[in-house]
Amino acid sequence: MIMEGEPVNVNEFQELARQALPKMYYDFFSGGAEDQYTLKENVEAFRRITFRPRILVDVSRINLSTTVLGYKISAPIMVAPSAMHKLAHPEGEIATARAAAASNTIMVLSTVSSCTIEEVYKNRDVTAQLVQRAERNGYKAIVLTVDAPMLGRREADIKNKMIVPPLKNIEGLVSTEVDNDEGSILEGFANGALDASLCWRDIGWLRSITNLPILIKGVLTREDAIKATEVGVAGIIVSNHGARQLDYTPATITVLEEVVHAVGGKVPVFLDGGVRRGTDVFKALALGAQAILIGRPVVYGLAAKGEYGVRKVIHMLKDELELTMALSGCPSVKDITRSHVRTEHEKMHSML
């Protein structure tokens, strides 16, 4: 498939990225765990939610801006932590960060920003050093990924014997030399670095070494949402790790409302996974998310057109969200309510 002209939506950046990248790298960014059921569901589940638009509302001025942890951003669209941006473009995360800044939004930087291992390491001294470096350099929050005590089985990476590039953030802190003949080099590194003993009490330890607010990423259930508020997190990101960890977990949009209700407004809830349209952003906000995070679309934009590509992806989503708000009768983000959408469950219930 060869595209002519500029992409007109975010999905078209994926094909441009496929054309631009070596197969190993494209497979790494685009792939999910095992059968990739959840990978497909993250996107498809949005399509089963429909709108209940309101008419005759003055939408001559649309305000997309919102506030996250006290910081005003131009729209409820943030950049998710994702790995190894230099595999997508030579400027890597620097280009992504510039695009996020130009778009007046928040970027979550992966701990090892040239590797997918975004989680806490077995060596707590390494974690402490990384947190202190983040504080010194003006980062505003810590996002702890909690759904990866071990690396998910990503079969494309195993077939391709995926290679780990230099890990700039942890260079000199942990060994990154791996010999793994049976699978991907990435898998071998992860098995040596991820901490399968990570548990709720470690949130307390992390809070003890930093004054920054701590959000946890990887919550999918009511039970864990309640526990998260009890241990004092500042926010929850509903995420299944881009469908790269445990296959057959639910699409994040389908469990968002469960988490929102469990939290009861105590902390903000964000959604990560499957967003490809401004309509998806609107649906997540209507179901209770304060904002959403995008991962793969950012990487596809970066691979296709560098910093400009990332800016374009964010701009497209903002434009589509603005139009959706206008056509749904919502002049501002705070006007988007639960009554503006209808879920698959509600459709089925109405047929009984």
Salt bridges, closest charged atoms under 4 A:
GLU6 OE2 - LYS305 NZ 3.16
GLU15 OE2 - ARG18 NH2 2.74
ASP27 OD2 - LYS23 NZ 2.64
GLU41 OE1 - ARG48 NH2 2.68
GLU44 OE2 - ARG47 NH1 2.86
GLU91 OE1 - ARG98 NH1 3.72
GLU119 OE2 - HIS241 NE2 3.74
ASP147 OD1 - HIS241 ND1 2.80
GLU155 OE2 - ARG153 NE 3.33
ASP195 OD2 - ARG124 NH1 2.82
ASP202 OD1 - ARG124 NH2 3.18
GLU257 OE2 - HIS261 NE2 4.00
GLU257 OE2 - ARG338 NE 2.44
GLU307 OE2 - ARG311 NH1 3.61
ASP319 OD2 - HIS315 NE2 3.15
GLU320 OE2 - ARG277 NH1 2.93
GLU344 OE1 - ARG48 NE 3.18
GLU346 OE2 - ARG338 NH2 3.16
